[in-house]
Amino acid sequence: MAELVKNWLQIVPWETVISINAALCEARKALHKPTSDGYAPAKELWEKNRSRKLSLTEVLQIGFQCHRLAPFCNYNGNTFVTIVKTLLDDTLKDMPADKAHILRSIAGHIVAGTVTDIERKQLDSILAALDK
Amino acid sequence: MGFVGYLTDMTVAENKFLKEAVKQGLRMQHRFLAEPILSRTGKGYLKSEGVLTLQRIKASLKKSKSA
């Protein structure tokens, strides 16, 4: 499936990442503020990859790394999981709904840092089937 | 580019993405904790969605196949 390698992050400038986190924090009255140690490296990682063609696996890895760097004081997990899931919406619209749901779910677990080995294998087999 | 510049220079696709992402994020916010667990412990947190959604999707697929 050729469309799984593309400029995934092109429509997500870093300012959009900030806006999403701000909206999520506001909804729960949580502090929306950049962190002193994680913000700069996460922004750099994001911007460096924005113009690059990436595989789905790479996008998930970048989402996970940014989540781990914790650029914001609160809701880093929801911010990056949401971004990855929304990016996938358009790409998976032609896939059977149950398979698309499973793939989105596993993608979310990878970025959230809660993925299991079984899910990783499941993702590999779904991606391998898409490549055929 | 400042933040105001970003808002005025946003493309239609970027704007659509932002709206959809915020909607999606708010919908699943109850599954996350606010604090940065992953960066502190190396293990993230995400409350399970359960199997109901997938069951509902499969049921509707079955229904549309049999129709």
N, CA and C atoms of all chains as a GROMACS GRO file, in nm:
protein
  597
    1MET      N    1   0.086  -0.120   0.000
    1MET     CA    2   0.000   0.000   0.000
    1MET      C    3   0.089   0.124   0.000
    2ALA      N    4   0.106   0.182  -0.119
    2ALA     CA    5   0.203   0.289  -0.135
    2ALA      C    6   0.172   0.411  -0.048
    3GLU      N    7   0.044   0.434  -0.021
    3GLU     CA    8   0.010   0.556   0.053
    3GLU      C    9   0.052   0.550   0.200
    4LEU      N   10   0.102   0.436   0.244
    4LEU     CA   11   0.150   0.428   0.382
    4LEU      C   12   0.290   0.488   0.395
    5VAL      N   13   0.353   0.520   0.282
    5VAL     CA   14   0.478   0.597   0.285
    5VAL      C   15   0.446   0.732   0.222
    6LYS      N   16   0.443   0.834   0.302
    6LYS     CA   17   0.412   0.967   0.250
    6LYS      C   18   0.455   1.076   0.348
    7ASN      N   19   0.429   1.200   0.312
    7ASN     CA   20   0.462   1.313   0.400
    7ASN      C   21   0.354   1.323   0.508
    8TRP      N   22   0.355   1.232   0.600
    8TRP     CA   23   0.251   1.224   0.701
    8TRP      C   24   0.233   1.352   0.780
    9LEU      N   25   0.345   1.412   0.817
    9LEU     CA   26   0.339   1.524   0.913
    9LEU      C   27   0.327   1.661   0.847
   10GLN      N   28   0.316   1.661   0.714
   10GLN     CA   29   0.313   1.789   0.644
   10GLN      C   30   0.198   1.879   0.690
   11ILE      N   31   0.081   1.819   0.716
   11ILE     CA   32  -0.034   1.902   0.754
   11ILE      C   33  -0.039   1.929   0.906
   12VAL      N   34   0.070   1.892   0.974
   12VAL     CA   35   0.070   1.914   1.120
   12VAL      C   36   0.192   1.997   1.162
   13PRO      N   37   0.186   2.129   1.140
   13PRO     CA   38   0.298   2.212   1.189
   13PRO      C   39   0.305   2.204   1.342
   14TRP      N   40   0.417   2.234   1.397
   14TRP     CA   41   0.434   2.224   1.542
   14TRP      C   42   0.331   2.310   1.616
   15GLU      N   43   0.292   2.422   1.556
   15GLU     CA   44   0.191   2.509   1.620
   15GLU      C   45   0.059   2.434   1.637
   16THR      N   46   0.031   2.341   1.547
   16THR     CA   47  -0.092   2.261   1.560
   16THR      C   48  -0.080   2.166   1.679
   17VAL      N   49   0.039   2.112   1.698
   17VAL     CA   50   0.062   2.025   1.815
   17VAL      C   51   0.035   2.105   1.942
   18ILE      N   52   0.085   2.228   1.945
   18ILE     CA   53   0.064   2.316   2.062
   18ILE      C   54  -0.086   2.342   2.081
   19SER      N   55  -0.155   2.373   1.971
   19SER     CA   56  -0.298   2.405   1.980
   19SER      C   57  -0.379   2.286   2.032
   20ILE      N   58  -0.345   2.167   1.987
   20ILE     CA   59  -0.417   2.047   2.031
   20ILE      C   60  -0.396   2.029   2.182
   21ASN      N   61  -0.270   2.041   2.225
   21ASN     CA   62  -0.243   2.025   2.368
   21ASN      C   63  -0.314   2.132   2.449
   22ALA      N   64  -0.317   2.254   2.397
   22ALA     CA   65  -0.384   2.364   2.469
   22ALA      C   66  -0.533   2.333   2.485
   23ALA      N   67  -0.595   2.282   2.378
   23ALA     CA   68  -0.739   2.252   2.383
   23ALA      C   69  -0.767   2.138   2.482
   24LEU      N   70  -0.682   2.038   2.482
   24LEU     CA   71  -0.702   1.924   2.573
   24LEU      C   72  -0.682   1.966   2.718
   25CYS      N   73  -0.584   2.049   2.741
   25CYS     CA   74  -0.559   2.097   2.878
   25CYS      C   75  -0.672   2.187   2.925
   26GLU      N   76  -0.719   2.273   2.837
   26GLU     CA   77  -0.826   2.365   2.874
   26GLU      C   78  -0.952   2.288   2.914
   27ALA      N   79  -0.980   2.181   2.840
   27ALA     CA   80  -1.101   2.103   2.868
   27ALA      C   81  -1.100   2.045   3.009
   28ARG      N   82  -0.981   2.014   3.059
   28ARG     CA   83  -0.970   1.956   3.194
   28ARG      C   84  -0.912   2.054   3.296
   29LYS      N   85  -0.906   2.178   3.256
   29LYS     CA   86  -0.849   2.283   3.342
   29LYS      C   87  -0.708   2.246   3.391
   30ALA      N   88  -0.632   2.185   3.304
   30ALA     CA   89  -0.494   2.148   3.338
   30ALA      C   90  -0.400   2.255   3.283
   31LEU      N   91  -0.283   2.264   3.340
   31LEU     CA   92  -0.186   2.365   3.298
   31LEU      C   93  -0.131   2.330   3.159
   32HIS      N   94  -0.142   2.426   3.068
   32HIS     CA   95  -0.082   2.409   2.935
   32HIS      C   96   0.044   2.494   2.931
   33LYS      N   97   0.157   2.426   2.934
   33LYS     CA   98   0.284   2.500   2.940
   33LYS      C   99   0.394   2.410   2.885
   34PRO      N  100   0.491   2.466   2.812
   34PRO     CA  101   0.601   2.381   2.765
   34PRO      C  102   0.692   2.340   2.881
   35THR      N  103   0.755   2.225   2.869
   35THR     CA  104   0.848   2.183   2.973
   35THR      C  105   0.987   2.237   2.940
   36SER      N  106   1.070   2.252   3.042
   36SER     CA  107   1.202   2.311   3.019
   36SER      C  108   1.296   2.214   2.948
   37ASP      N  109   1.279   2.084   2.971
   37ASP     CA  110   1.373   1.989   2.910
   37ASP      C  111   1.319   1.919   2.784
   38GLY      N  112   1.189   1.895   2.776
   38GLY     CA  113   1.137   1.816   2.665
   38GLY      C  114   1.090   1.895   2.544
   39TYR      N  115   1.054   2.019   2.565
   39TYR     CA  116   0.992   2.096   2.457
   39TYR      C  117   1.083   2.113   2.334
   40ALA      N  118   1.203   2.162   2.356
   40ALA     CA  119   1.293   2.192   2.243
   40ALA      C  120   1.329   2.066   2.164
   41PRO      N  121   1.371   1.955   2.230
   41PRO     CA  122   1.404   1.837   2.149
   41PRO      C  123   1.283   1.777   2.076
   42ALA      N  124   1.164   1.784   2.138
   42ALA     CA  125   1.046   1.729   2.073
   42ALA      C  126   1.010   1.813   1.950
   43LYS      N  127   1.019   1.944   1.966
   43LYS     CA  128   0.989   2.033   1.853
   43LYS      C  129   1.088   2.008   1.739
   44GLU      N  130   1.214   1.994   1.775
   44GLU     CA  131   1.318   1.971   1.674
   44GLU      C  132   1.294   1.839   1.599
   45LEU      N  133   1.261   1.735   1.675
   45LEU     CA  134   1.234   1.604   1.614
   45LEU      C  135   1.114   1.614   1.519
   46TRP      N  136   1.012   1.684   1.564
   46TRP     CA  137   0.890   1.698   1.484
   46TRP      C  138   0.920   1.775   1.354
   47GLU      N  139   0.981   1.891   1.370
   47GLU     CA  140   1.008   1.977   1.254
   47GLU      C  141   1.103   1.910   1.154
   48LYS      N  142   1.198   1.836   1.208
   48LYS     CA  143   1.296   1.767   1.121
   48LYS      C  144   1.226   1.666   1.030
   49ASN      N  145   1.120   1.609   1.080
   49ASN     CA  146   1.052   1.503   1.005
   49ASN      C  147   0.930   1.550   0.928
   50ARG      N  148   0.897   1.677   0.940
   50ARG     CA  149   0.774   1.727   0.878
   50ARG      C  150   0.777   1.722   0.727
   51SER      N  151   0.892   1.746   0.670
   51SER     CA  152   0.898   1.750   0.523
   51SER      C  153   0.943   1.616   0.465
   52ARG      N  154   0.966   1.519   0.552
   52ARG     CA  155   1.016   1.389   0.505
   52ARG      C  156   0.904   1.293   0.471
   53LYS      N  157   0.931   1.205   0.374
   53LYS     CA  158   0.839   1.095   0.348
   53LYS      C  159   0.868   0.988   0.452
   54LEU      N  160   0.764   0.945   0.519
   54LEU     CA  161   0.782   0.849   0.628
   54LEU      C  162   0.692   0.728   0.610
   55SER      N  163   0.738   0.616   0.659
   55SER     CA  164   0.651   0.498   0.662
   55SER      C  165   0.560   0.512   0.785
   56LEU      N  166   0.456   0.433   0.788
   56LEU     CA  167   0.366   0.439   0.903
   56LEU      C  168   0.441   0.404   1.032
   57THR      N  169   0.527   0.305   1.022
   57THR     CA  170   0.605   0.264   1.140
   57THR      C  171   0.690   0.380   1.193
   58GLU      N  172   0.749   0.456   1.101
   58GLU     CA  173   0.831   0.571   1.142
   58GLU      C  174   0.746   0.679   1.210
   59VAL      N  175   0.627   0.702   1.155
   59VAL     CA  176   0.539   0.804   1.214
   59VAL      C  177   0.502   0.765   1.357
   60LEU      N  178   0.471   0.638   1.374
   60LEU     CA  179   0.434   0.591   1.508
   60LEU      C  180   0.551   0.606   1.605
   61GLN      N  181   0.671   0.579   1.554
   61GLN     CA  182   0.790   0.591   1.636
   61GLN      C  183   0.815   0.737   1.676
   62ILE      N  184   0.794   0.828   1.582
   62ILE     CA  185   0.813   0.971   1.612
   62ILE      C  186   0.710   1.016   1.716
   63GLY      N  187   0.586   0.970   1.698
   63GLY     CA  188   0.481   1.003   1.795
   63GLY      C  189   0.518   0.953   1.934
   64PHE      N  190   0.569   0.830   1.940
   64PHE     CA  191   0.609   0.773   2.068
   64PHE      C  192   0.724   0.852   2.130
   65GLN      N  193   0.824   0.884   2.047
   65GLN     CA  194   0.941   0.957   2.098
   65GLN      C  195   0.902   1.096   2.150
   66CYS      N  196   0.814   1.164   2.074
   66CYS     CA  197   0.770   1.297   2.118
   66CYS      C  198   0.693   1.285   2.249
   67HIS      N  199   0.608   1.182   2.258
   67HIS     CA  200   0.533   1.159   2.381
   67HIS      C  201   0.631   1.139   2.497
   68ARG      N  202   0.734   1.058   2.472
   68ARG     CA  203   0.830   1.028   2.578
   68ARG      C  204   0.912   1.150   2.619
   69LEU      N  205   0.940   1.236   2.522
   69LEU     CA  206   1.016   1.358   2.554
   69LEU      C  207   0.933   1.455   2.638
   70ALA      N  208   0.802   1.438   2.635
   70ALA     CA  209   0.709   1.520   2.715
   70ALA      C  210   0.733   1.671   2.697
   71PRO      N  211   0.698   1.725   2.580
   71PRO     CA  212   0.719   1.868   2.558
   71PRO      C  213   0.627   1.957   2.640
   72PHE      N  214   0.516   1.901   2.689
   72PHE     CA  215   0.419   1.981   2.765
   72PHE      C  216   0.405   1.926   2.908
   73CYS      N  217   0.352   2.010   2.993
   73CYS     CA  218   0.338   1.968   3.134
   73CYS      C  219   0.231   1.860   3.149
   74ASN      N  220   0.126   1.866   3.068
   74ASN     CA  221   0.015   1.771   3.082
   74ASN      C  222  -0.033   1.718   2.947
   75TYR      N  223  -0.097   1.605   2.951
   75TYR     CA  224  -0.164   1.545   2.834
   75TYR      C  225  -0.076   1.528   2.711
   76ASN      N  226   0.050   1.490   2.731
   76ASN     CA  227   0.137   1.458   2.618
   76ASN      C  228   0.085   1.335   2.544
   77GLY      N  229   0.043   1.235   2.620
   77GLY     CA  230  -0.004   1.110   2.560
   77GLY      C  231  -0.122   1.134   2.469
   78ASN      N  232  -0.224   1.200   2.521
   78ASN     CA  233  -0.343   1.224   2.440
   78ASN      C  234  -0.310   1.309   2.317
   79THR      N  235  -0.221   1.406   2.334
   79THR     CA  236  -0.185   1.494   2.222
   79THR      C  237  -0.129   1.413   2.104
   80PHE      N  238  -0.031   1.328   2.131
   80PHE     CA  239   0.035   1.258   2.019
   80PHE      C  240  -0.045   1.137   1.970
   81VAL      N  241  -0.118   1.072   2.060
   81VAL     CA  242  -0.205   0.961   2.017
   81VAL      C  243  -0.315   1.016   1.925
   82THR      N  244  -0.372   1.127   1.965
   82THR     CA  245  -0.477   1.191   1.885
   82THR      C  246  -0.426   1.230   1.747
   83ILE      N  247  -0.308   1.286   1.742
   83ILE     CA  248  -0.251   1.328   1.614
   83ILE      C  249  -0.235   1.206   1.521
   84VAL      N  250  -0.177   1.101   1.574
   84VAL     CA  251  -0.153   0.982   1.491
   84VAL      C  252  -0.286   0.919   1.446
   85LYS      N  253  -0.381   0.911   1.538
   85LYS     CA  254  -0.510   0.851   1.501
   85LYS      C  255  -0.582   0.935   1.396
   86THR      N  256  -0.574   1.065   1.409
   86THR     CA  257  -0.640   1.152   1.311
   86THR      C  258  -0.570   1.144   1.176
   87LEU      N  259  -0.438   1.134   1.177
   87LEU     CA  260  -0.364   1.118   1.052
   87LEU      C  261  -0.406   0.989   0.981
   88LEU      N  262  -0.434   0.887   1.060
   88LEU     CA  263  -0.470   0.757   1.002
   88LEU      C  264  -0.612   0.754   0.944
   89ASP      N  265  -0.700   0.838   0.995
   89ASP     CA  266  -0.840   0.836   0.953
   89ASP      C  267  -0.855   0.835   0.801
   90ASP      N  268  -0.790   0.930   0.738
   90ASP     CA  269  -0.805   0.945   0.594
   90ASP      C  270  -0.745   0.826   0.518
   91THR      N  271  -0.630   0.781   0.565
   91THR     CA  272  -0.559   0.672   0.497
   91THR      C  273  -0.636   0.540   0.506
   92LEU      N  274  -0.704   0.518   0.617
   92LEU     CA  275  -0.768   0.388   0.639
   92LEU      C  276  -0.914   0.385   0.596
   93LYS      N  277  -0.961   0.492   0.533
   93LYS     CA  278  -1.105   0.497   0.504
   93LYS      C  279  -1.150   0.390   0.403
   94ASP      N  280  -1.057   0.338   0.323
   94ASP     CA  281  -1.094   0.235   0.226
   94ASP      C  282  -1.074   0.093   0.281
   95MET      N  283  -1.023   0.083   0.401
   95MET     CA  284  -0.999  -0.048   0.461
   95MET      C  285  -1.126  -0.096   0.530
   96PRO      N  286  -1.149  -0.229   0.539
   96PRO     CA  287  -1.265  -0.276   0.616
   96PRO      C  288  -1.265  -0.215   0.755
   97ALA      N  289  -1.384  -0.175   0.801
   97ALA     CA  290  -1.394  -0.097   0.926
   97ALA      C  291  -1.333  -0.168   1.046
   98ASP      N  292  -1.348  -0.301   1.054
   98ASP     CA  293  -1.294  -0.372   1.170
   98ASP      C  294  -1.141  -0.372   1.169
   99LYS      N  295  -1.082  -0.392   1.050
   99LYS     CA  296  -0.935  -0.392   1.037
   99LYS      C  297  -0.881  -0.251   1.066
  100ALA      N  298  -0.950  -0.151   1.014
  100ALA     CA  299  -0.907  -0.012   1.036
  100ALA      C  300  -0.911   0.022   1.185
  101HIS      N  301  -1.014  -0.026   1.252
  101HIS     CA  302  -1.026   0.001   1.396
  101HIS      C  303  -0.910  -0.063   1.473
  102ILE      N  304  -0.878  -0.187   1.435
  102ILE     CA  305  -0.769  -0.258   1.503
  102ILE      C  306  -0.636  -0.184   1.479
  103LEU      N  307  -0.614  -0.145   1.353
  103LEU     CA  308  -0.488  -0.076   1.322
  103LEU      C  309  -0.477   0.058   1.397
  104ARG      N  310  -0.586   0.132   1.401
  104ARG     CA  311  -0.585   0.261   1.472
  104ARG      C  312  -0.560   0.239   1.622
  105SER      N  313  -0.621   0.132   1.672
  105SER     CA  314  -0.605   0.102   1.813
  105SER      C  315  -0.460   0.067   1.847
  106ILE      N  316  -0.401  -0.018   1.764
  106ILE     CA  317  -0.260  -0.057   1.789
  106ILE      C  318  -0.168   0.065   1.773
  107ALA      N  319  -0.198   0.147   1.671
  107ALA     CA  320  -0.116   0.268   1.650
  107ALA      C  321  -0.121   0.356   1.776
  108GLY      N  322  -0.240   0.370   1.832
  108GLY     CA  323  -0.256   0.449   1.955
  108GLY      C  324  -0.178   0.390   2.070
  109HIS      N  325  -0.180   0.257   2.080
  109HIS     CA  326  -0.107   0.190   2.189
  109HIS      C  327   0.044   0.209   2.175
  110ILE      N  328   0.092   0.207   2.050
  110ILE     CA  329   0.237   0.227   2.028
  110ILE      C  330   0.277   0.366   2.076
  111VAL      N  331   0.203   0.467   2.034
  111VAL     CA  332   0.237   0.605   2.071
  111VAL      C  333   0.219   0.627   2.222
  112ALA      N  334   0.117   0.561   2.278
  112ALA     CA  335   0.093   0.576   2.422
  112ALA      C  336   0.196   0.503   2.506
  113GLY      N  337   0.268   0.408   2.444
  113GLY     CA  338   0.369   0.331   2.518
  113GLY      C  339   0.309   0.215   2.594
  114THR      N  340   0.197   0.164   2.543
  114THR     CA  341   0.131   0.051   2.612
  114THR      C  342   0.113  -0.070   2.521
  115VAL      N  343   0.181  -0.069   2.408
  115VAL     CA  344   0.162  -0.177   2.310
  115VAL      C  345   0.218  -0.310   2.362
  116THR      N  346   0.152  -0.419   2.328
  116THR     CA  347   0.201  -0.552   2.367
  116THR      C  348   0.272  -0.617   2.248
  117ASP      N  349   0.347  -0.723   2.276
  117ASP     CA  350   0.417  -0.794   2.168
  117ASP      C  351   0.317  -0.851   2.068
  118ILE      N  352   0.206  -0.900   2.120
  118ILE     CA  353   0.103  -0.958   2.032
  118ILE      C  354   0.050  -0.851   1.935
  119GLU      N  355   0.028  -0.732   1.988
  119GLU     CA  356  -0.022  -0.623   1.902
  119GLU      C  357   0.081  -0.584   1.796
  120ARG      N  358   0.209  -0.584   1.835
  120ARG     CA  359   0.314  -0.552   1.738
  120ARG      C  360   0.313  -0.651   1.622
  121LYS      N  361   0.297  -0.780   1.657
  121LYS     CA  362   0.293  -0.883   1.553
  121LYS      C  363   0.170  -0.865   1.466
  122GLN      N  364   0.058  -0.831   1.532
  122GLN     CA  365  -0.067  -0.808   1.459
  122GLN      C  366  -0.050  -0.691   1.360
  123LEU      N  367   0.016  -0.586   1.405
  123LEU     CA  368   0.041  -0.471   1.317
  123LEU      C  369   0.128  -0.512   1.199
  124ASP      N  370   0.233  -0.587   1.227
  124ASP     CA  371   0.322  -0.632   1.119
  124ASP      C  372   0.244  -0.712   1.015
  125SER      N  373   0.155  -0.800   1.062
  125SER     CA  374   0.083  -0.883   0.966
  125SER      C  375  -0.019  -0.799   0.887
  126ILE      N  376  -0.080  -0.700   0.950
  126ILE     CA  377  -0.174  -0.612   0.877
  126ILE      C  378  -0.096  -0.532   0.771
  127LEU      N  379   0.020  -0.479   0.810
  127LEU     CA  380   0.100  -0.400   0.716
  127LEU      C  381   0.152  -0.487   0.602
  128ALA      N  382   0.190  -0.610   0.635
  128ALA     CA  383   0.240  -0.701   0.530
  128ALA      C  384   0.128  -0.732   0.431
  129ALA      N  385   0.006  -0.751   0.483
  129ALA     CA  386  -0.109  -0.779   0.395
  129ALA      C  387  -0.138  -0.658   0.307
  130LEU      N  388  -0.120  -0.538   0.360
  130LEU     CA  389  -0.146  -0.417   0.281
  130LEU      C  390  -0.044  -0.400   0.169
  131ASP      N  391   0.077  -0.448   0.194
  131ASP     CA  392   0.183  -0.436   0.094
  131ASP      C  393   0.161  -0.525  -0.028
  132LYS      N  394   0.080  -0.631  -0.007
  132LYS     CA  395   0.058  -0.726  -0.118
  132LYS      C  396  -0.032  -0.668  -0.226
  133MET      N  397   0.758   3.252   1.234
  133MET     CA  398   0.614   3.279   1.230
  133MET      C  399   0.558   3.271   1.373
  134GLY      N  400   0.490   3.376   1.414
  134GLY     CA  401   0.429   3.377   1.547
  134GLY      C  402   0.301   3.295   1.547
  135PHE      N  403   0.241   3.287   1.666
  135PHE     CA  404   0.121   3.203   1.677
  135PHE      C  405   0.004   3.264   1.599
  136VAL      N  406  -0.008   3.396   1.601
  136VAL     CA  407  -0.116   3.462   1.526
  136VAL      C  408  -0.094   3.440   1.377
  137GLY      N  409   0.032   3.449   1.335
  137GLY     CA  410   0.066   3.424   1.195
  137GLY      C  411   0.029   3.283   1.154
  138TYR      N  412   0.053   3.190   1.243
  138TYR     CA  413   0.018   3.050   1.216
  138TYR      C  414  -0.132   3.036   1.193
  139LEU      N  415  -0.211   3.102   1.278
  139LEU     CA  416  -0.357   3.090   1.267
  139LEU      C  417  -0.408   3.150   1.136
  140THR      N  418  -0.348   3.261   1.094
  140THR     CA  419  -0.397   3.324   0.972
  140THR      C  420  -0.342   3.257   0.846
  141ASP      N  421  -0.224   3.195   0.859
  141ASP     CA  422  -0.162   3.132   0.742
  141ASP      C  423  -0.198   2.984   0.725
  142MET      N  424  -0.281   2.933   0.812
  142MET     CA  425  -0.315   2.790   0.806
  142MET      C  426  -0.382   2.754   0.674
  143THR      N  427  -0.344   2.640   0.618
  143THR     CA  428  -0.411   2.594   0.496
  143THR      C  429  -0.544   2.530   0.538
  144VAL      N  430  -0.630   2.506   0.439
  144VAL     CA  431  -0.759   2.443   0.466
  144VAL      C  432  -0.737   2.304   0.527
  145ALA      N  433  -0.640   2.232   0.472
  145ALA     CA  434  -0.612   2.096   0.521
  145ALA      C  435  -0.562   2.097   0.665
  146GLU      N  436  -0.475   2.194   0.695
  146GLU     CA  437  -0.422   2.205   0.832
  146GLU      C  438  -0.534   2.239   0.931
  147ASN      N  439  -0.622   2.330   0.887
  147ASN     CA  440  -0.733   2.372   0.972
  147ASN      C  441  -0.829   2.256   0.999
  148LYS      N  442  -0.859   2.181   0.893
  148LYS     CA  443  -0.949   2.065   0.904
  148LYS      C  444  -0.888   1.961   0.999
  149PHE      N  445  -0.758   1.940   0.981
  149PHE     CA  446  -0.690   1.842   1.067
  149PHE      C  447  -0.698   1.884   1.214
  150LEU      N  448  -0.670   2.011   1.240
  150LEU     CA  449  -0.671   2.060   1.378
  150LEU      C  450  -0.808   2.038   1.443
  151LYS      N  451  -0.914   2.072   1.370
  151LYS     CA  452  -1.050   2.058   1.424
  151LYS      C  453  -1.081   1.911   1.454
  152GLU      N  454  -1.048   1.824   1.359
  152GLU     CA  455  -1.076   1.681   1.378
  152GLU      C  456  -0.995   1.622   1.493
  153ALA      N  457  -0.869   1.665   1.501
  153ALA     CA  458  -0.782   1.612   1.607
  153ALA      C  459  -0.832   1.654   1.745
  154VAL      N  460  -0.872   1.779   1.758
  154VAL     CA  461  -0.922   1.825   1.889
  154VAL      C  462  -1.049   1.749   1.926
  155LYS      N  463  -1.137   1.730   1.827
  155LYS     CA  464  -1.262   1.656   1.852
  155LYS      C  465  -1.230   1.514   1.900
  156GLN      N  466  -1.139   1.451   1.827
  156GLN     CA  467  -1.101   1.314   1.862
  156GLN      C  468  -1.034   1.307   1.999
  157GLY      N  469  -0.946   1.403   2.024
  157GLY     CA  470  -0.874   1.406   2.152
  157GLY      C  471  -0.967   1.423   2.270
  158LEU      N  472  -1.065   1.510   2.255
  158LEU     CA  473  -1.160   1.532   2.365
  158LEU      C  474  -1.246   1.409   2.388
  159ARG      N  475  -1.278   1.340   2.278
  159ARG     CA  476  -1.362   1.220   2.288
  159ARG      C  477  -1.294   1.110   2.370
  160MET      N  478  -1.162   1.100   2.359
  160MET     CA  479  -1.095   0.990   2.429
  160MET      C  480  -1.012   1.038   2.548
  161GLN      N  481  -1.036   1.160   2.591
  161GLN     CA  482  -0.953   1.216   2.697
  161GLN      C  483  -0.967   1.140   2.830
  162HIS      N  484  -1.082   1.081   2.853
  162HIS     CA  485  -1.104   1.009   2.979
  162HIS      C  486  -1.012   0.886   2.991
  163ARG      N  487  -0.951   0.846   2.880
  163ARG     CA  488  -0.865   0.728   2.882
  163ARG      C  489  -0.720   0.761   2.922
  164PHE      N  490  -0.689   0.889   2.932
  164PHE     CA  491  -0.551   0.930   2.960
  164PHE      C  492  -0.537   0.994   3.097
  165LEU      N  493  -0.415   0.992   3.148
  165LEU     CA  494  -0.383   1.068   3.268
  165LEU      C  495  -0.313   1.196   3.224
  166ALA      N  496  -0.332   1.302   3.300
  166ALA     CA  497  -0.270   1.429   3.262
  166ALA      C  498  -0.117   1.425   3.273
  167GLU      N  499  -0.068   1.366   3.379
  167GLU     CA  500   0.076   1.376   3.407
  167GLU      C  501   0.162   1.292   3.310
  168PRO      N  502   0.286   1.336   3.288
  168PRO     CA  503   0.374   1.267   3.192
  168PRO      C  504   0.432   1.136   3.246
  169ILE      N  505   0.349   1.033   3.246
  169ILE     CA  506   0.387   0.902   3.301
  169ILE      C  507   0.501   0.837   3.220
  170LEU      N  508   0.486   0.840   3.087
  170LEU     CA  509   0.584   0.771   3.001
  170LEU      C  510   0.725   0.825   3.020
  171SER      N  511   0.738   0.957   3.028
  171SER     CA  512   0.873   1.013   3.041
  171SER      C  513   0.934   0.982   3.178
  172ARG      N  514   0.847   0.963   3.277
  172ARG     CA  515   0.901   0.936   3.412
  172ARG      C  516   0.930   0.789   3.435
  173THR      N  517   0.846   0.704   3.379
  173THR     CA  518   0.857   0.561   3.412
  173THR      C  519   0.900   0.473   3.294
  174GLY      N  520   0.889   0.526   3.171
  174GLY     CA  521   0.922   0.445   3.054
  174GLY      C  522   0.806   0.356   3.012
  175LYS      N  523   0.696   0.364   3.085
  175LYS     CA  524   0.577   0.285   3.051
  175LYS      C  525   0.458   0.380   3.050
  176GLY      N  526   0.387   0.381   2.940
  176GLY     CA  527   0.276   0.474   2.928
  176GLY      C  528   0.149   0.425   2.996
  177TYR      N  529   0.046   0.507   2.988
  177TYR     CA  530  -0.082   0.471   3.047
  177TYR      C  531  -0.192   0.501   2.946
  178LEU      N  532  -0.279   0.405   2.925
  178LEU     CA  533  -0.396   0.427   2.840
  178LEU      C  534  -0.504   0.330   2.885
  179LYS      N  535  -0.613   0.385   2.934
  179LYS     CA  536  -0.722   0.301   2.982
  179LYS      C  537  -0.784   0.228   2.862
  180SER      N  538  -0.811   0.100   2.882
  180SER     CA  539  -0.863   0.019   2.772
  180SER      C  540  -0.998   0.071   2.723
  181GLU      N  541  -1.014   0.065   2.593
  181GLU     CA  542  -1.140   0.107   2.532
  181GLU      C  543  -1.245  -0.004   2.545
  182GLY      N  544  -1.196  -0.125   2.569
  182GLY     CA  545  -1.287  -0.239   2.575
  182GLY      C  546  -1.317  -0.292   2.436
  183VAL      N  547  -1.396  -0.397   2.430
  183VAL     CA  548  -1.422  -0.461   2.300
  183VAL      C  549  -1.555  -0.418   2.238
  184LEU      N  550  -1.630  -0.336   2.310
  184LEU     CA  551  -1.764  -0.298   2.260
  184LEU      C  552  -1.762  -0.231   2.123
  185THR      N  553  -1.669  -0.140   2.104
  185THR     CA  554  -1.663  -0.068   1.975
  185THR      C  555  -1.637  -0.165   1.861
  186LEU      N  556  -1.539  -0.255   1.881
  186LEU     CA  557  -1.507  -0.350   1.775
  186LEU      C  558  -1.625  -0.444   1.750
  187GLN      N  559  -1.690  -0.486   1.857
  187GLN     CA  560  -1.807  -0.574   1.841
  187GLN      C  561  -1.916  -0.504   1.760
  188ARG      N  562  -1.936  -0.376   1.789
  188ARG     CA  563  -2.038  -0.298   1.718
  188ARG      C  564  -2.002  -0.287   1.569
  189ILE      N  565  -1.875  -0.264   1.541
  189ILE     CA  566  -1.830  -0.252   1.401
  189ILE      C  567  -1.852  -0.385   1.329
  190LYS      N  568  -1.812  -0.494   1.395
  190LYS     CA  569  -1.826  -0.626   1.332
  190LYS      C  570  -1.973  -0.660   1.308
  191ALA      N  571  -2.058  -0.625   1.404
  191ALA     CA  572  -2.201  -0.652   1.389
  191ALA      C  573  -2.258  -0.574   1.272
  192SER      N  574  -2.217  -0.449   1.258
  192SER     CA  575  -2.272  -0.370   1.148
  192SER      C  576  -2.219  -0.418   1.013
  193LEU      N  577  -2.094  -0.471   1.011
  193LEU     CA  578  -2.040  -0.527   0.887
  193LEU      C  579  -2.119  -0.651   0.847
  194LYS      N  580  -2.149  -0.735   0.949
  194LYS     CA  581  -2.225  -0.858   0.925
  194LYS      C  582  -2.364  -0.823   0.872
  195LYS      N  583  -2.423  -0.722   0.932
  195LYS     CA  584  -2.559  -0.680   0.895
  195LYS      C  585  -2.559  -0.630   0.750
  196SER      N  586  -2.458  -0.549   0.715
  196SER     CA  587  -2.458  -0.494   0.579
  196SER      C  588  -2.426  -0.602   0.475
  197LYS      N  589  -2.353  -0.707   0.516
  197LYS     CA  590  -2.324  -0.818   0.424
  197LYS      C  591  -2.450  -0.899   0.397
  198SER      N  592  -2.528  -0.922   0.503
  198SER     CA  593  -2.647  -1.007   0.488
  198SER      C  594  -2.762  -0.931   0.422
  199ALA      N  595  -2.754  -0.798   0.421
  199ALA     CA  596  -2.864  -0.720   0.360
  199ALA      C  597  -2.861  -0.726   0.207
   0.00000   0.00000   0.00000
